[in-house]
Amino acid sequence: MWTKQQTATDAPAAPPVQAATSPVVPFSAPSTRLGNANVRETARLGASLAIKGHITGTEDLRIDGKVEGPISLRGHELTVGPTAQLNSEIQAGEVIVYGKVVGNLHARGRVDIKKDGSIVGDISSARISIEDGAHFKGRIEIDPTKTQAAAD
């Protein structure tokens, strides 16, 4: 407060406040898996990519392009996008198929073939789901102990 002897001009001047010149961009958090508190990012091969060779990795992968050759994800999830065309032997923790796969699948967990998905080859997994409208030609071997072995 000022006394009668002080005036507003006697008060120390505050430095001018500068407005932020760059807009604040919110951080986009990586996708998380439902029921899992751990954050897991997913690598992605786009629709315009075509790969011939062996794909290996220790992270989740989504493929929307063409792949010719084996895929091994050491217990992680493979998502075959709707535009994907795979001619591959696949080993992964879980496989979700929206596109086309020609080759055998070996999954520790679940294999999901979605409405427009197609698999021509044998499937070995602990669980399987095939939606109406999906295409599957091959043999299925279901071994529920695979999930228990993966948890150990």
Secondary structure as GFF3:
##gff-version 3
##sequence-region A 1 152
A	DSSP	three_ten_helix	8	10	.	.	.	ID=ss1
A	DSSP	beta_strand	42	45	.	.	.	ID=ss2
A	DSSP	beta_strand	50	52	.	.	.	ID=ss3
A	DSSP	beta_strand	55	56	.	.	.	ID=ss4
A	DSSP	beta_strand	60	63	.	.	.	ID=ss5
A	DSSP	beta_strand	66	68	.	.	.	ID=ss6
A	DSSP	beta_strand	71	72	.	.	.	ID=ss7
A	DSSP	beta_strand	77	80	.	.	.	ID=ss8
A	DSSP	beta_strand	85	87	.	.	.	ID=ss9
A	DSSP	beta_strand	90	92	.	.	.	ID=ss10
A	DSSP	beta_strand	94	97	.	.	.	ID=ss11
A	DSSP	beta_strand	100	102	.	.	.	ID=ss12
A	DSSP	beta_strand	105	107	.	.	.	ID=ss13
A	DSSP	beta_strand	110	113	.	.	.	ID=ss14
A	DSSP	beta_strand	118	120	.	.	.	ID=ss15
A	DSSP	beta_strand	123	125	.	.	.	ID=ss16
A	DSSP	beta_strand	127	130	.	.	.	ID=ss17
A	DSSP	beta_strand	135	137	.	.	.	ID=ss18
A	DSSP	beta_strand	140	142	.	.	.	ID=ss19
A	DSSP	alpha_helix	145	151	.	.	.	ID=ss20
###
